Amino acid sequence: MNDRRDSYYLKAKRENFRSRAVYKLKEIEAKFRIVREGDLVLEIGASPGGWTQFLTSIEGVRVVSVDIARHDPVENAVSIRRDIFSTDIFDLISEAAGLIGGEKFNAVLSDAMSNTSGNHDRDHASSYLICERVLTISMKFLSPGGNVLVKHFQGDMTKELIEKWSPKFRGHKVTTPKASRSGSREIYIIFFNLMSKPL
């Protein structure tokens, strides 16, 4: 059987989710409660929309989703098709937040990752830059007390990434969901509770 068609892939098909990645988020959410009822959430790396489907199933949650790729709309979500490194991304996020009744987000969640090249150092560096961008965006739009989740391809700069950003929050955790593929170097880093006045 094709590796892509594993048990999580088949489960997603049965439960009408758009991707197997939804089970990573469901496990993380069950453990860490990153998103709560009524939250406004910024989701980065949203395509094909599995995470968006799950997030909008939480009572009252509204989502602004961002991805360079096109995907079908999800109810209670506003989609932005743009590279997060685009110079106008801040304006676009601000406009989209206004459309769903807010200015600041309670959580920023990123499953973004560039296409892997097979070169570990290159893929790790790319992942580091994406996480840096997501966290920079978070500093602009995250409410005090808010949480950030980023997917990261770990390597020798992982410690640097955590040490740079964790002082702005009251805590952090590193986790690898069961739905991550066997042998993958991906991890998820959660930064909890943005401080009002980061150190």
Residue frames as qw, qx, qy, qz and C-alpha x, y, z in Angstrom:
[[0.000, 0.887, 0.462, 0.000, 0.00, 0.00, 0.00],
 [0.315, 0.648, -0.047, 0.691, 1.21, 3.50, -0.80],
 [0.383, -0.151, -0.549, 0.728, 2.61, 5.11, 2.36],
 [0.180, -0.157, -0.014, -0.971, 0.29, 8.07, 1.82],
 [0.678, -0.278, -0.379, -0.565, -2.68, 5.74, 2.24],
 [0.240, 0.106, -0.841, 0.473, -1.98, 4.84, 5.86],
 [0.207, -0.509, -0.816, 0.179, -4.55, 4.39, 8.64],
 [0.045, -0.551, -0.280, 0.785, -4.82, 8.14, 9.28],
 [0.137, 0.162, -0.506, -0.836, -5.33, 8.85, 5.59],
 [0.272, -0.291, -0.858, -0.324, -8.13, 6.27, 5.44],
 [0.188, -0.541, -0.666, 0.477, -9.66, 7.56, 8.67],
 [0.031, 0.395, -0.021, -0.918, -9.71, 11.10, 7.27],
 [0.232, -0.040, -0.689, -0.686, -11.53, 9.83, 4.20],
 [0.283, -0.425, -0.860, 0.001, -14.11, 8.03, 6.34],
 [0.215, -0.638, -0.504, 0.542, -14.68, 11.06, 8.58],
 [0.324, 0.828, 0.358, 0.286, -14.79, 13.56, 5.69],
 [0.317, -0.828, 0.153, 0.437, -11.69, 15.51, 6.65],
 [0.573, 0.800, -0.150, -0.096, -9.57, 16.88, 3.85],
 [0.468, 0.588, -0.616, 0.235, -6.23, 15.58, 5.13],
 [0.801, -0.233, -0.508, 0.215, -4.69, 13.14, 7.59],
 [0.315, 0.297, -0.363, 0.825, -2.94, 16.11, 9.26],
 [0.482, -0.575, -0.109, -0.652, -6.15, 16.89, 11.14],
 [0.864, -0.384, -0.326, 0.022, -5.35, 14.08, 13.58],
 [0.547, 0.136, -0.334, 0.755, -2.10, 15.75, 14.55],
 [0.133, -0.402, 0.093, -0.901, -4.01, 18.88, 15.53],
 [0.726, -0.454, -0.291, -0.425, -6.77, 16.92, 17.27],
 [0.816, -0.209, -0.414, 0.344, -4.19, 15.14, 19.44],
 [0.347, 0.191, -0.254, 0.882, -2.33, 18.35, 20.25],
 [0.341, -0.454, -0.086, -0.819, -5.57, 20.14, 21.08],
 [0.800, -0.419, -0.391, -0.178, -6.76, 17.32, 23.34],
 [0.738, -0.153, -0.371, 0.543, -3.48, 17.48, 25.31],
 [0.398, -0.078, -0.147, 0.902, -2.81, 21.20, 25.42],
 [0.047, 0.816, 0.553, -0.160, -6.08, 23.11, 24.79],
 [0.357, -0.064, 0.206, 0.909, -4.52, 25.72, 22.52],
 [0.212, -0.239, -0.378, -0.869, -7.88, 26.88, 21.16],
 [0.101, 0.294, 0.780, -0.543, -11.03, 27.51, 23.19],
 [0.184, 0.677, 0.704, 0.111, -14.66, 28.13, 22.37],
 [0.068, 0.956, 0.251, -0.137, -15.28, 31.51, 20.76],
 [0.484, -0.520, 0.306, 0.634, -11.63, 32.11, 19.84],
 [0.531, 0.820, -0.109, -0.181, -10.44, 33.98, 16.79],
 [0.783, -0.273, 0.456, 0.322, -7.71, 31.88, 15.16],
 [0.372, 0.770, -0.407, -0.323, -5.09, 32.67, 12.52],
 [0.885, -0.048, 0.452, 0.102, -4.11, 29.51, 10.65],
 [0.205, 0.770, -0.485, -0.359, -1.04, 29.49, 8.40],
 [0.074, 0.286, -0.927, -0.229, -0.34, 26.73, 5.90],
 [0.597, 0.094, 0.453, -0.655, -4.04, 25.88, 5.72],
 [0.713, 0.341, -0.383, -0.479, -4.41, 24.00, 2.43],
 [0.145, -0.291, -0.712, -0.622, -6.23, 21.68, 1.85],
 [0.413, -0.434, -0.049, -0.799, -8.31, 22.77, 4.84],
 [0.671, -0.251, -0.695, 0.052, -8.37, 19.83, 7.26],
 [0.322, -0.159, -0.518, 0.776, -7.19, 21.90, 10.20],
 [0.230, -0.099, -0.052, -0.967, -9.68, 24.62, 9.28],
 [0.620, -0.285, -0.589, -0.433, -12.50, 22.07, 9.30],
 [0.596, -0.303, -0.656, 0.350, -11.55, 20.92, 12.79],
 [0.194, -0.062, -0.311, 0.928, -11.04, 24.42, 14.18],
 [0.354, -0.140, -0.170, -0.909, -14.39, 25.67, 12.95],
 [0.617, -0.317, -0.692, -0.200, -16.08, 22.64, 14.53],
 [0.351, -0.239, -0.593, 0.685, -15.19, 24.10, 17.95],
 [0.043, -0.813, -0.578, 0.051, -18.10, 26.17, 19.22],
 [0.042, -0.969, -0.131, 0.204, -17.87, 29.81, 18.14],
 [0.536, -0.417, 0.391, 0.622, -14.38, 29.60, 16.64],
 [0.536, 0.833, 0.075, -0.114, -13.72, 31.82, 13.62],
 [0.746, -0.221, 0.376, 0.504, -10.66, 31.36, 11.44],
 [0.372, 0.846, -0.262, -0.277, -8.52, 33.39, 9.07],
 [0.877, -0.076, 0.403, 0.250, -6.63, 30.84, 6.99],
 [0.181, 0.845, -0.379, -0.332, -3.54, 31.63, 4.90],
 [0.763, -0.087, 0.571, 0.290, -1.88, 29.50, 2.24],
 [0.022, 0.483, -0.509, -0.712, -0.11, 30.03, -1.06],
 [0.016, -0.099, -0.922, -0.375, -2.20, 27.20, -2.54],
 [0.521, -0.151, -0.172, -0.822, -5.87, 27.42, -3.41],
 [0.072, -0.133, -0.974, 0.169, -8.33, 25.30, -1.44],
 [0.279, -0.564, -0.634, -0.450, -12.09, 25.06, -1.17],
 [0.214, -0.514, 0.241, -0.795, -13.71, 27.44, 1.34],
 [0.374, -0.264, -0.839, 0.295, -14.73, 26.34, 4.83],
 [0.309, -0.783, -0.378, -0.385, -17.71, 27.81, 6.68],
 [0.520, -0.849, -0.056, 0.072, -16.79, 30.34, 9.41],
 [0.649, -0.348, 0.274, 0.618, -13.37, 30.88, 7.84],
 [0.368, 0.904, -0.069, -0.207, -11.95, 33.62, 5.64],
 [0.871, 0.003, 0.273, 0.409, -9.22, 32.43, 3.30],
 [0.086, 0.898, -0.290, -0.320, -6.20, 34.43, 2.12],
 [0.916, 0.249, 0.160, 0.272, -4.24, 33.03, -0.81],
 [0.187, 0.921, -0.280, 0.196, -0.80, 34.51, -0.33],
 [0.726, 0.162, -0.459, 0.486, 2.79, 33.68, 0.55],
 [0.519, -0.789, -0.271, 0.185, 3.39, 34.68, 4.19],
 [0.551, -0.295, 0.115, 0.772, 6.63, 36.37, 3.10],
 [0.236, 0.655, 0.426, 0.577, 4.67, 38.77, 0.85],
 [0.199, 0.107, -0.251, 0.941, 5.02, 42.42, 1.83],
 [0.416, -0.295, -0.141, -0.849, 1.25, 42.91, 2.00],
 [0.505, -0.222, -0.834, 0.013, 0.50, 39.94, 4.25],
 [0.142, -0.225, -0.596, 0.757, 0.04, 42.08, 7.37],
 [0.338, 0.130, -0.045, -0.931, -2.55, 44.28, 5.69],
 [0.560, -0.048, -0.672, -0.483, -4.37, 41.27, 4.26],
 [0.402, -0.228, -0.833, 0.306, -4.55, 39.53, 7.64],
 [0.027, 0.210, 0.399, -0.892, -5.78, 42.70, 9.29],
 [0.453, 0.071, -0.292, -0.839, -8.52, 43.12, 6.69],
 [0.565, -0.107, -0.785, -0.229, -9.57, 39.48, 6.99],
 [0.242, -0.198, -0.754, 0.577, -9.72, 39.67, 10.78],
 [0.240, 0.154, 0.160, -0.945, -12.08, 42.60, 10.46],
 [0.526, -0.009, -0.566, -0.635, -14.38, 40.54, 8.26],
 [0.634, -0.276, -0.722, -0.029, -14.94, 38.02, 11.04],
 [0.466, -0.805, -0.222, -0.292, -15.26, 40.57, 13.81],
 [0.739, -0.592, -0.011, 0.323, -11.86, 41.01, 15.37],
 [0.226, 0.913, -0.333, 0.061, -8.47, 42.69, 15.33],
 [0.095, -0.573, 0.797, -0.163, -6.33, 40.37, 17.45],
 [0.779, 0.031, -0.583, -0.229, -6.21, 36.58, 17.48],
 [0.729, -0.554, 0.292, -0.276, -6.40, 34.26, 20.48],
 [0.774, -0.237, 0.544, 0.222, -4.23, 31.67, 18.75],
 [0.440, 0.693, -0.447, -0.354, -1.92, 31.37, 15.74],
 [0.827, -0.106, 0.552, 0.016, -1.48, 27.86, 14.36],
 [0.377, 0.697, -0.479, -0.377, 0.94, 26.94, 11.58],
 [0.879, 0.002, 0.471, 0.069, 1.29, 23.67, 9.71],
 [0.501, 0.835, -0.183, -0.136, 3.33, 25.43, 7.02],
 [0.663, -0.384, 0.536, 0.355, 6.33, 23.71, 5.50],
 [0.362, 0.644, -0.449, -0.503, 8.14, 24.18, 2.21],
 [0.949, 0.237, -0.159, -0.133, 8.41, 21.22, -0.14],
 [0.681, -0.565, 0.427, 0.187, 11.17, 18.99, 1.18],
 [0.441, 0.744, -0.458, -0.207, 14.28, 18.69, -0.97],
 [0.969, 0.006, -0.213, 0.123, 15.80, 15.62, 0.66],
 [0.467, 0.395, -0.398, 0.684, 18.70, 17.76, 1.90],
 [0.502, -0.590, -0.573, 0.269, 18.33, 17.87, 5.68],
 [0.342, -0.324, -0.149, 0.869, 20.24, 21.11, 6.24],
 [0.061, -0.155, -0.382, -0.909, 18.35, 22.92, 3.50],
 [0.423, -0.522, -0.651, -0.353, 14.96, 21.68, 4.69],
 [0.496, -0.530, -0.490, 0.483, 15.77, 22.56, 8.29],
 [0.221, -0.170, 0.012, 0.960, 16.89, 26.08, 7.32],
 [0.214, -0.319, -0.517, -0.765, 13.71, 26.60, 5.31],
 [0.505, -0.572, -0.645, -0.041, 11.59, 25.43, 8.23],
 [0.426, -0.388, -0.332, 0.747, 13.46, 27.75, 10.59],
 [0.041, 0.015, 0.196, 0.980, 12.72, 30.75, 8.37],
 [0.377, -0.448, -0.609, -0.535, 9.03, 29.83, 8.11],
 [0.531, -0.558, -0.579, 0.268, 8.74, 29.52, 11.89],
 [0.314, -0.236, -0.132, 0.910, 10.50, 32.86, 12.32],
 [0.134, -0.205, -0.383, -0.891, 8.01, 34.47, 9.95],
 [0.481, -0.525, -0.658, -0.247, 5.01, 32.90, 11.67],
 [0.507, -0.513, -0.461, 0.517, 6.22, 34.10, 15.06],
 [0.172, -0.076, 0.065, 0.980, 6.92, 37.59, 13.70],
 [0.313, -0.373, -0.519, -0.703, 3.36, 37.70, 12.36],
 [0.541, -0.521, -0.653, 0.098, 2.13, 36.44, 15.73],
 [0.363, -0.298, -0.318, 0.824, 3.78, 39.34, 17.55],
 [0.100, -0.091, -0.244, -0.960, 1.70, 41.69, 15.40],
 [0.529, -0.235, -0.438, -0.688, -1.65, 39.96, 15.73],
 [0.568, -0.251, -0.771, 0.139, -1.71, 37.76, 18.85],
 [0.444, -0.767, -0.063, -0.459, -3.62, 38.96, 21.93],
 [0.071, -0.502, 0.723, -0.469, -1.87, 38.87, 25.32],
 [0.644, -0.113, 0.632, -0.415, -2.46, 35.42, 26.77],
 [0.822, 0.432, -0.114, -0.352, -2.65, 33.89, 23.29],
 [0.751, -0.270, 0.580, 0.166, -0.93, 30.72, 22.09],
 [0.451, 0.665, -0.461, -0.376, 1.19, 29.85, 19.05],
 [0.849, -0.068, 0.521, 0.056, 1.70, 26.44, 17.46],
 [0.383, 0.725, -0.450, -0.353, 4.32, 25.91, 14.74],
 [0.981, 0.099, 0.128, 0.104, 5.40, 22.84, 12.82],
 [0.029, -0.863, 0.489, 0.125, 9.18, 22.61, 12.63],
 [0.920, 0.279, -0.241, 0.132, 11.67, 20.35, 10.84],
 [0.588, -0.787, 0.160, 0.097, 14.19, 19.95, 13.64],
 [0.771, 0.417, -0.166, 0.452, 17.93, 20.42, 13.39],
 [0.591, -0.091, -0.328, 0.731, 20.82, 22.37, 14.85],
 [0.012, -0.277, 0.027, -0.960, 18.91, 25.70, 14.92],
 [0.491, -0.544, -0.624, -0.272, 15.88, 24.31, 16.79],
 [0.531, -0.481, -0.449, 0.534, 17.28, 25.21, 20.20],
 [0.206, -0.054, 0.050, 0.976, 18.07, 28.73, 18.96],
 [0.266, -0.409, -0.513, -0.706, 14.50, 29.15, 17.70],
 [0.563, -0.597, -0.572, -0.005, 13.01, 28.12, 21.03],
 [0.511, -0.386, -0.293, 0.710, 15.42, 30.19, 23.09],
 [0.113, 0.140, 0.197, 0.964, 14.73, 33.29, 20.99],
 [0.368, -0.384, -0.409, -0.741, 10.94, 33.17, 21.22],
 [0.556, -0.418, -0.712, 0.098, 10.10, 31.41, 24.49],
 [0.263, -0.198, -0.430, 0.841, 10.92, 34.44, 26.71],
 [0.249, -0.127, -0.196, -0.940, 7.96, 36.26, 25.14],
 [0.702, -0.296, -0.469, -0.447, 5.60, 33.60, 26.50],
 [0.558, -0.564, 0.420, -0.441, 4.89, 32.04, 29.88],
 [0.681, -0.230, 0.695, -0.017, 5.77, 28.54, 28.73],
 [0.549, 0.488, -0.501, -0.457, 6.45, 26.22, 25.82],
 [0.785, -0.109, 0.603, -0.090, 6.25, 22.55, 24.91],
 [0.281, 0.439, -0.713, -0.469, 7.66, 20.38, 22.12],
 [0.718, 0.072, 0.608, -0.331, 5.50, 17.49, 20.96],
 [0.170, 0.241, -0.798, -0.525, 5.34, 14.87, 18.21],
 [0.748, 0.062, 0.205, -0.628, 1.80, 13.62, 17.52],
 [0.648, -0.044, 0.760, 0.028, 1.21, 9.94, 16.84],
 [0.673, 0.652, 0.336, -0.093, -0.12, 10.86, 13.39],
 [0.100, 0.824, -0.474, -0.293, 3.29, 12.20, 12.33],
 [0.885, 0.351, -0.292, -0.088, 4.86, 9.82, 9.84],
 [0.882, -0.386, 0.148, 0.227, 7.33, 7.30, 11.20],
 [0.728, 0.027, 0.186, 0.660, 10.91, 8.52, 10.84],
 [0.188, 0.837, 0.207, 0.470, 9.90, 12.13, 10.22],
 [0.451, -0.015, -0.348, 0.822, 11.96, 14.88, 11.83],
 [0.195, -0.579, -0.217, -0.761, 8.92, 17.11, 12.22],
 [0.264, -0.336, -0.699, 0.573, 7.97, 18.37, 15.64],
 [0.127, -0.790, -0.370, -0.472, 5.40, 20.85, 16.85],
 [0.333, -0.025, -0.437, 0.835, 6.42, 23.66, 19.17],
 [0.248, -0.789, -0.510, -0.234, 3.75, 25.29, 21.31],
 [0.219, 0.163, -0.319, 0.908, 4.32, 28.69, 22.89],
 [0.293, -0.641, -0.709, 0.005, 1.75, 29.32, 25.62],
 [0.305, -0.851, -0.366, 0.221, 0.30, 32.55, 26.96],
 [0.444, 0.525, 0.025, 0.726, 1.90, 35.58, 25.29],
 [0.374, -0.492, -0.406, 0.673, 2.97, 38.04, 27.95],
 [0.137, 0.939, 0.306, -0.073, 1.58, 41.57, 27.83],
 [0.057, 0.931, -0.356, -0.059, 5.10, 42.96, 28.03],
 [0.959, 0.157, -0.145, 0.187, 7.48, 40.38, 26.56],
 [0.632, -0.640, 0.182, 0.397, 10.91, 40.24, 28.15]]
